[in-house]
Amino acid sequence: MPDDKIKLITPDQRLDTISFKPTDTSAEKSFCNIRLENYARLPFVDLNLPGMDHHVLVYNYKPPTVAVQYSCGDNHFQGIWDKQTLSVIPAFQDNQWLIPEPDSSTLHIMFPHSAVRKVIEENLSISPDNFELQSLFQTDDPVLRNLSELILSETRQQFPSGNLYMESLANALIVHLLNHYSNKTNITLKHNESGKITRKGLQKVVEYIDFNLSDKISLDQLADILSMSSFHFCRSFKESTGYTPHQFLLLRRTYRARQLLLDRRFTPSQIAQMTGFTDQSHLNRFLRRIFNLTASQIRS
């Protein structure tokens, strides 16, 4: 937990203190548990930053070829990064960076401290008080790497898969970090078995999805319908349906779009908007995936 005397900054305030800006960011998205900043071409970096109210996972997908220096609290690191390794800046920690070479690339994956506490309170067998993530440098972790690659792909494409997908990836990252890189030991899930959702409960969720297909549906909104945590809801929903919430939402959107295309009252672009796709191209991608047809082929 932070000392009340420590002055913390937000991600927006951090951006105001540095001279370079991210190539892509999720700042305008409504993700509740994750914020993203992609730096496709970093300049020469020499930064001294105050602590934030967010934990930061740094994914080095194109690292510099020279030694990097990183200090976080009382921990000091120096070395040449390998590609696709990761570093962690815990919340509330001042940190300093020296990257004496331009044109490296990195993705910053940020989790609000409040979101991490929520995951602990709702799902884990530990107290959320006084937990800390480790400050890490040059960590090679296949799980973190694979999840970071998925998030990087979404960030570059401006998040076509939407809130459910991003928030599910964020929850998976948070739980993995807490299990493997925190000061807490013997962490177990409160629910060892996810348990299936009742038919009545599933019906409520499906009705909500169908009624809100054109909107941004969040993981918390679906979990709240059944008074479950978002993490527990994901596990139970997959066990009950065979699909993740994100996969199921895309199926409902695609089948509804096909139905509207056969109705012929709306243009494909209008139907894409009505069913929650970003545009007609995004709609066609999933029509091909599920029906092996485009919108125009369905109508012909």
Buried (B, 14 or more C-beta within 10 A) or exposed (E): EEEEEEEBBEBEEBBEEEEEEBBBBBEEBEBBBBBBBBBBEBBEBEBEBBBBBBBBBBBBBBBBEEEBBBBBBEBEBEEEBEEBBBBBBBBBBBBEBBBEBEEBBBBBBBBBBEBBBBBBEBBBEBEBEEBBBBBBBBBEBEEBBEBBBBBBEBBEEEBBBBBBBBBBBBBBBBBBBBBBBBEBEEBEBEBEEBEBBEEEBBEBBEEBBEEBBBEEBBBBBBBBBBEBBBBBBBBBBBEBBEEBBBBBBBBBBBBBBBEBBEEEEBEBBEBBBBBBBBEBBBBBBBBBEBBEBBBEEBEE
